[in-house]
Amino acid sequence: MKPIDFWFSIGSTYTCLTVMRLPAYARKHGLAFNWRPFNVRTILVEQNNIPFAGKPVKAAYMWRDIARRAGRYGLSVTVPAPYPLEHLPLANQVALLGMQEGWGQEYVMATYRRWFQDGQPAGSEPNLSQSLREIGQKPERIIEAATAPAIEGALANETEEARRLGVFGAPSFVADGEVFWGDDRLDDAVSWARKGRVI
Amino acid sequence: MKPIDFWFSIGSTYTCLTVMRLPAYARKHGLAFNWRPFNVRTILVEQNNIPFAGKPVKAAYMWRDIARRAGRYGLSVTVPAPYPLEHLPLANQVALLGMQEGWGQEYVMATYRRWFQDGQPAGSEPNLSQSLREIGQKPERIIEAATAPAIEGALANETEEARRLGVFGAPSFVADGEVFWGDDRLDDAVSWARKGRVI
């Protein structure tokens, strides 16, 4: 079975649920996931698909649903978390650099914990530097490297690849070319990867 | 345990999945659901929450997701079905009259089958009259009664009650005042009704 691509943006609220449960889920089910940060905001704006801004009833429901689902997964979250993020691109440029260097998952989990448990926006200080220090990385070097044209361009390329695949929101899973949108479609994606259908 | 309110609009695409599986689901789990038609379009427009119009990538995904989920439930659907419905209010006024008279669920299931299996838009002819005849009702009497001010007003009242509860989309389930949105939240709603939390 080929690995499943996990497309996400730090900045997506429901992605919190996936990030916090995916490593244990992968171990339990003997699965591999490729963590692929992209800029979901670029695609949402392009497609006139604004999930919560200007929609207070739907936004209030989203926080409530995330809290309930976190309880189901045994996760601790404090909602509403600060939203939307001011520095979504930087947060994901750091994540992409981390995926290249091997500390990406740790950083993403650390920054989501600070965002959803301590109320510190991801991508901004103190979340950014503290998350990096927590996982043993030096913020100065990382932030310089993550804001260089090579990583900016790499995030744009990944965003273009997500768009090409038909990814329009986050989190999404792509299994054998098939797109599954939402933390709640993780089981469906795994079923597709294993059996070519949703069971 | 109090019955769970199933808020829906004929016109909602994902509601097809719920309508087609809910009677068997309710029997299997020993549950009661109140089927409550309302006009979701009124609330979507008010809240600037337009799910698919002008969003072709998301709309294409929605049809694909519905087809996959229908397969999971053992249901037969042909997608895309005609969308959006021209006569959403009439379709739901008929449903509301049917709930009052005791043939509402049969009508809703029949009209969704014709919409999602035969490609006939619900609320329009021939779907409307054929669905009514199929369940032993006379279209002339029903359409006259369903378009009278009493039923028009009753649908507006139900829409107002849905809004008051925080329902912002369809299908939704309301268990003990708690709102769950989406066919994929049915299990969560049942868990809430039984145990006051999502497990």
Interface residues (C-beta under 8 A of the other chain):
Chain A: Q47 N48 N49 G54 K55 V57 K58 A60 Y61 R64 D65 R68 R69 G71 R72 G166 F168 G169 V179 F180 W181 D184 R185 D188 W192 R197 V198 I199
Chain B: Q47 N48 N49 G54 K55 V57 K58 A60 Y61 R64 D65 R68 R69 G71 R72 G166 F168 G169 V179 F180 W181 D184 R185 D188 W192 R197 V198 I199
